[in-house]
Amino acid sequence: MDKDWIELLVTDDPLEAEMIKDLLESGGIPIVLRSSKVTPYPVNIGKMGEIKVMVRNGDKEQAEEVLKEIDRG
């Protein structure tokens, strides 16, 4: 993966990760979801269940602002 992609947040909920991805992409912020999960094995323990939401370094501040606005309400 290109060096300019950085971790925005980590979640263990695939639905949450997809919702964040859809929200940020709808605002023009490219997102990559990374997971160590092996598809045939539904293991969600520790690092195997983590989903990393990655954004380009230049988009991190804007993405954090969008997520803060959602948290506010």
LUMTOR-363174 format. One line per 4 residues: number of its first residue (from 0); their letters; for each residue x negated, y negated, z negated of C-alpha. Coordinates in steps of 0.5 Angstrom, whole numbers. Layout:
<atoms>
NUM) A) X:Y:Z | ...
</atoms>
This chain:
<atoms>
0) MDKD) 0:0:0 | -2:-7:2 | -6:-11:-4 | -1:-17:-4
4) WIEL) 4:-12:-7 | 5:-13:-14 | 10:-10:-20 | 16:-14:-21
8) LVTD) 19:-9:-26 | 20:-2:-28 | 26:2:-29 | 28:9:-30
12) DPLE) 35:8:-27 | 35:9:-20 | 42:5:-19 | 39:-1:-23
16) AEMI) 33:-1:-18 | 37:-1:-12 | 42:-6:-14 | 36:-11:-16
20) KDLL) 33:-9:-9 | 40:-11:-5 | 40:-17:-9 | 33:-19:-8
24) ESGG) 33:-17:-1 | 40:-21:1 | 36:-27:-2 | 30:-26:3
28) IPIV) 25:-23:-2 | 22:-16:1 | 22:-11:-4 | 19:-4:-4
32) LRSS) 21:2:-9 | 16:6:-12 | 17:13:-16 | 13:19:-17
36) KVTP) 19:23:-17 | 19:29:-13 | 26:30:-9 | 28:37:-10
40) YPVN) 26:37:-18 | 31:32:-22 | 26:30:-27 | 27:24:-31
44) IGKM) 22:24:-36 | 16:19:-38 | 12:17:-32 | 16:22:-27
48) GEIK) 23:18:-28 | 20:11:-27 | 22:7:-21 | 17:1:-20
52) VMVR) 20:-5:-16 | 15:-8:-12 | 15:-15:-9 | 9:-19:-5
56) NGDK) 5:-23:-10 | 7:-30:-7 | 15:-28:-8 | 14:-26:-15
60) EQAE) 16:-33:-18 | 22:-33:-14 | 24:-26:-16 | 23:-27:-23
64) EVLK) 28:-33:-23 | 33:-30:-19 | 33:-24:-24 | 33:-30:-30
68) EIDR) 39:-33:-27 | 43:-26:-27 | 41:-25:-34 | 44:-32:-36
72) G) 50:-30:-33
</atoms>
